[in-house]
Amino acid sequence: MKSIYKFLAIFIIIGACTPQTYYQLVETQSKDLVQQSEFVSFENDDLQISYNFWNDKGNGSFIVFNKTDKDIFLDLKRSHLIINDFASTYFQNRVYETPRIPIFSSASNEEIKELKKIKFPGITPKTPTNHSADIVKYNEERIICIPPKCSQFIFGFHLQTELYRSCNLIRFPKTKEISLEEFSYEDSPLKFRNRITYSFSENMTNFNSIENEFRAVKITNYPENSFVSSEYMNFCNDSSALKVKTYNFSNNTSYFFKYKLDPGSIKN
């Protein structure tokens, strides 16, 4: 009986020391985008398009700023996120909800996490919904009007929906065996293009299309204890009593894919 208890104790200790959550970090590069402090951006004479990819599975949403003195109209049915030559059209006829959550309030832990996901100041989080709550609901529009010198947030898609796997990547690395794979821009296995169609007339006559492209150039698998930390939220001279999750490799040109330990003998 004592040997059984001893075996169980060893098993529990080993299990407690084994990371159960892992993160795949995907770092990207682009020949179209310029690095800014909070985002990477593209611009021509008419528009500035700003991205911040950092999020679980990659944040495909973006902000469009109208640089002109005239209304600009975006056609979301002619605008697409293209991943490895497979297009997802932005107009999905979705229904959105906007939670009535004040930025400075006694928000719950989940609300704080959601608010911290929004990297663009002044933007209220919104998600598709099918349930009723104390919220504002509205239908997605195919044609979006952006007034002169104004910005519009475009709700996008995840950049990656499955874990990238390779013979060179250990899926469940220990802290001392971090696993990575690098690619040239030309040979990247993950290629993303954002195609936006716009016009200065609502009926979309004489429309223009622009494409921004970026590619994965480095993929690294980490155990949770190497990827995630925690810290107190700070604003001006105040500090919260609540520690929130922070990411050691946060970057607006990178994103991560969170996954769990999958028991089995397959290493890669």
Sequence and secondary structure as in RCSB ss.txt:
>XXXX:A:sequence
MKSIYKFLAIFIIIGACTPQTYYQLVETQSKDLVQQSEFVSFENDDLQISYNFWNDKGNGSFIVFNKTDKDIFLD
LKRSHLIINDFASTYFQNRVYETPRIPIFSSASNEEIKELKKIKFPGITPKTPTNHSADIVKYNEERIICIPPKC
SQFIFGFHLQTELYRSCNLIRFPKTKEISLEEFSYEDSPLKFRNRITYSFSENMTNFNSIENEFRAVKITNYPEN
SFVSSEYMNFCNDSSALKVKTYNFSNNTSYFFKYKLDPGSIKN
>XXXX:A:secstr
 HHHHHHHHHHHHHHHHS  EEEEEEEEE SS EE SS EEEE SSEEEEE   SBT B  EEEEE SSS EEEE
GGG EEEETTEEEES    EEEEE   SSS   HHHHHHHHH  STT    EE  S SSEEEEE  SEEEE TT 
EEEE   BS SS    TT  SS  TT  EEEE  STT S EEEEEEEEESSTT TT EEEEEEEEEEEEEEEEHH
HHEEEEEEEETTEEEEEEEEEETT  TTEEEEEEE   SS   
